[in-house]
Amino acid sequence: MTVPGPRRGEAATAPTVRRRRGLRAWDEVPRWQIYLPLTVYLLFTLVPFYWILLFALRPTGSTSLVPWPMTTEHFEKVWTDRSFAVYFQNSLLTGLATLVMTTVIALAGGYALARFDFRAKKGFMLALLCSQFVPGALLLVPLFQIFANLRMINSLGSVIIAETVFQLPLSMILISGFIRNVPYSLEEAAWVDGCNRFSAFRVVVLPLLRPGLVAVGSFAFVHAWNHFLFALMFLNNPEKQTIPVGLNTLMGADSVDLGALAAGGVIAAVPVVIVFAFIQKWLITGFSAGAVKG
């Protein structure tokens, strides 16, 4: 489509010049109007991280705004004296087990929702959506009673099961959306080549779901790593507690050790930062794939 130019003797207006050059209105916005809000937002985001690093690295009693000379006394205190090594191991085990169980079960359920039609499918999807409005605190008493009858109190298995159950509805919905984006004709072609349904899913569909699985699994891991309520209620043994509960023990009734609390917060944040640093490409690709219906 050609853009009509100005008539003879008429000067080209600014919109006409922009259309000729292929420019949009916001392409001519001054750079400072873009960078200034981004800089303010970046400072608003990074200042709390700098503040927690400041308390974690500067010596006890120091009021300097620069962590110099730096010290690791707070990290040594929480890692050894406050049993954060045990808390870290318990949180890592809980997060990885929740990741695996949530991903595997959501993958099976999502495939059923995406590829099969059954009578109660819409009602089941509605139930999955409505379950997201139920707060976890509302189910603490019945869950505690169930785990007590099963003799799973003070066991990491109770926290893993509870975290998996609460992560499954949304994970299953997301996985079903990712599977719908995979053309059904690919599976049919694999069937023609001699594959059964499971083999076709494993060979054709599963590799294409890698970004979606990374997105679902990462959020399941982070939620289990950071969740405080289930670990507080179901784990009374200090040797079974997780990092969120361990951070809570650093706050006394009359005083708070800010250096130890900041060091514990840094230890709790490092795995999450590492996870998202390595999977950010897969995460963005997964959400992009799930946002468009194929």
C-alpha positions in Angstrom: 0.0 0.0 0.0 1.5 3.3 -1.1 1.2 6.4 1.1 0.0 9.5 -0.8 2.5 12.3 -0.7 1.7 16.0 -0.4 0.3 17.9 -3.3 2.5 20.0 -5.5 3.4 23.2 -3.7 2.5 21.9 -0.3 5.0 21.2 2.5 5.2 17.7 3.9 3.6 17.6 7.3 5.2 15.7 10.3 2.8 12.8 10.1 3.4 12.4 6.4 7.2 12.4 7.0 6.8 9.8 9.7 4.7 7.6 7.4 7.3 7.9 4.6 10.1 6.9 7.0 8.1 4.0 8.5 8.3 5.7 12.0 5.6 5.6 14.7 4.7 8.4 17.0 6.6 6.9 20.0 9.8 6.5 18.0 10.4 10.2 18.2 10.0 10.4 22.0 13.1 11.8 23.7 15.3 9.1 25.2 15.3 10.7 28.6 11.5 10.2 28.8 12.1 6.5 28.4 15.2 6.0 30.6 14.1 8.2 33.5 11.0 6.1 34.5 13.1 2.9 34.0 15.9 4.3 36.2 13.4 5.2 38.9 11.8 1.8 38.8 15.2 0.1 38.8 16.3 2.1 41.9 13.0 1.3 43.6 13.6 -2.4 43.0 17.3 -2.6 43.8 17.5 -0.4 46.9 15.9 -3.1 49.2 18.4 -5.7 47.8 21.3 -3.3 48.6 19.9 -2.7 52.0 19.7 -6.4 52.9 23.2 -6.9 51.6 24.4 -4.0 53.6 23.2 -5.4 56.9 24.4 -8.9 56.0 28.0 -7.8 55.1 28.8 -5.0 57.5 30.1 -5.7 61.0 27.8 -5.7 64.0 27.3 -2.2 65.4 28.4 -0.4 62.2 26.2 2.4 60.8 28.0 2.9 57.5 26.1 3.0 54.3 28.9 1.1 52.6 29.6 -2.4 53.7 33.3 -1.9 54.3 35.2 -3.6 55.8 33.0 -6.6 54.8 32.5 -9.5 57.1 31.0 -12.9 56.9 30.3 -13.3 60.6 26.5 -13.1 60.1 26.5 -15.8 57.5 28.7 -18.1 59.7 26.3 -17.5 62.6 23.1 -18.4 60.8 24.7 -21.3 58.8 26.2 -23.1 61.8 24.8 -21.7 65.1 21.2 -21.3 63.8 21.1 -24.5 61.8 20.5 -22.9 58.4 22.5 -25.6 56.7 19.7 -28.1 57.8 17.0 -25.6 56.9 18.5 -25.2 53.4 18.7 -28.9 52.8 15.1 -29.4 53.9 13.9 -26.5 51.7 15.8 -27.8 48.7 14.4 -31.3 49.1 10.9 -30.0 49.5 11.2 -27.7 46.5 12.6 -30.4 44.2 10.1 -33.0 45.2 7.3 -30.5 44.7 8.7 -29.6 41.3 8.8 -33.2 40.1 5.4 -34.3 41.5 3.7 -31.2 40.2 5.2 -31.4 36.8 4.5 -35.1 36.2 0.9 -35.0 37.5 0.1 -31.8 35.8 1.5 -33.1 32.5 -0.7 -36.2 32.6 -3.8 -34.2 33.6 -3.1 -31.4 31.1 -2.8 -33.9 28.3 -6.2 -35.4 29.2 -7.8 -31.9 29.3 -6.2 -30.9 26.0 -6.7 -34.1 23.9 -9.9 -35.8 25.3 -13.5 -34.7 25.4 -15.6 -36.1 28.3 -18.9 -35.2 29.8 -17.7 -33.4 32.9 -14.8 -31.6 31.3 -16.2 -28.1 31.6 -17.2 -28.7 35.2 -13.8 -30.1 36.0 -12.1 -27.0 34.5 -14.4 -24.8 36.5 -13.6 -26.6 39.7 -9.9 -26.2 39.0 -10.4 -22.4 38.5 -12.5 -22.1 41.6 -9.9 -23.9 43.7 -7.6 -21.0 43.2 -9.9 -18.8 45.2 -9.6 -21.0 48.3 -6.8 -19.8 50.7 -4.5 -22.3 52.1 -5.1 -21.1 55.7 -8.7 -22.2 55.3 -7.7 -25.9 54.9 -5.0 -26.0 57.6 -7.2 -27.8 60.2 -8.5 -30.6 57.9 -5.1 -31.1 56.4 -3.5 -31.3 59.8 -6.1 -33.8 60.9 -5.5 -35.9 57.8 -1.7 -35.9 58.2 -2.1 -36.7 61.9 -4.2 -39.7 61.1 -1.6 -40.8 58.5 1.2 -40.1 61.1 2.9 -37.7 58.7 3.2 -34.7 61.1 6.9 -33.7 61.4 7.6 -35.3 58.0 8.6 -33.4 54.9 6.2 -35.6 53.0 3.2 -33.7 54.5 4.6 -30.4 53.2 5.5 -31.8 49.8 2.0 -33.3 49.4 0.3 -30.1 50.5 2.4 -27.9 48.2 1.8 -30.2 45.3 -2.0 -30.3 45.8 -2.1 -26.5 45.9 0.1 -26.1 42.8 -1.7 -28.7 40.6 -4.8 -26.8 39.5 -3.1 -23.8 37.9 -0.2 -26.0 36.6 -2.7 -28.4 35.0 -4.5 -25.5 33.3 -1.2 -24.0 32.0 0.1 -27.4 30.7 -3.2 -28.0 28.9 -2.8 -24.7 27.2 0.7 -25.5 26.1 -0.4 -28.9 24.7 -3.3 -27.3 22.7 -0.7 -25.2 20.9 1.0 -28.4 19.6 -0.8 -29.4 16.4 -2.7 -32.7 16.7 -1.6 -33.7 13.2 1.9 -34.3 14.5 0.6 -37.0 16.8 -1.5 -38.5 14.1 1.6 -38.6 11.8 3.5 -40.5 14.5 0.6 -43.0 14.9 0.8 -43.6 11.1 4.5 -44.3 11.5 3.7 -47.0 14.1 3.9 -45.2 17.4 1.2 -45.7 20.1 -0.2 -42.8 21.9 2.4 -42.8 24.7 5.3 -43.1 22.3 3.9 -40.3 20.1 3.5 -38.1 23.1 7.1 -38.9 24.3 8.7 -38.4 21.0 6.7 -35.6 19.4 4.8 -33.6 22.0 7.1 -33.7 25.0 10.1 -32.0 23.4 7.9 -29.2 22.3 6.6 -28.7 25.8 10.0 -28.0 27.3 9.5 -24.2 27.8 6.1 -24.8 29.4 7.4 -27.4 31.7 10.2 -25.2 32.7 7.8 -22.4 33.5 5.4 -24.6 35.5 8.2 -26.4 37.3 10.1 -23.2 38.3 7.0 -21.6 39.8 6.2 -24.8 41.7 9.8 -24.9 43.1 9.8 -21.2 44.1 6.4 -21.4 45.7 7.5 -24.5 47.8 10.8 -22.8 48.6 9.2 -19.6 49.9 6.0 -21.0 51.5 5.8 -20.5 55.2 2.4 -21.6 56.4 2.5 -25.3 55.7 6.0 -25.8 57.1 5.1 -23.9 60.2 2.0 -26.0 60.9 3.1 -29.4 59.9 6.8 -29.4 61.1 7.4 -29.0 64.8 10.8 -30.7 64.9 13.6 -28.1 64.4 15.5 -30.7 62.3 12.7 -30.8 59.8 12.0 -27.1 59.4 12.6 -25.1 56.2 14.2 -21.8 55.6 11.1 -19.5 55.9 10.4 -21.0 59.4 14.1 -20.6 60.2 14.0 -16.9 59.3 11.0 -16.5 61.7 13.1 -18.0 64.5 15.6 -15.1 64.1 13.1 -12.6 65.3 12.7 -12.5 69.0 9.9 -11.0 71.1 12.0 -8.1 72.3 14.9 -7.8 69.8 15.8 -8.7 66.3 19.3 -9.6 65.1 19.3 -7.6 61.9 22.6 -8.8 60.6 21.7 -12.5 61.1 18.2 -11.9 59.6 19.7 -10.2 56.6 22.2 -13.0 56.1 19.4 -15.6 56.3 17.4 -13.6 53.8 20.4 -13.6 51.3 20.8 -17.3 51.7 17.1 -17.8 51.1 17.1 -15.6 48.0 20.2 -17.0 46.3 18.7 -20.2 44.9 15.7 -18.4 43.5 17.9 -15.8 41.8 20.0 -18.6 40.3 17.0 -20.5 39.1 15.5 -17.6 37.3 18.9 -16.5 35.9 19.3 -19.8 34.2 15.7 -20.4 33.0 14.7 -16.8 32.0 14.9 -17.7 28.3 12.8 -20.8 28.7 10.4 -19.0 31.0 9.7 -16.2 28.5 9.3 -18.6 25.6 7.0 -20.8 27.7 4.7 -17.9 28.6 4.7 -16.6 25.0 3.7 -20.1 23.8 1.0 -20.4 26.4 -0.5 -17.0 25.6 -1.3 -17.7 22.0 -3.8 -20.3 21.0 -2.6 -22.5 18.2 
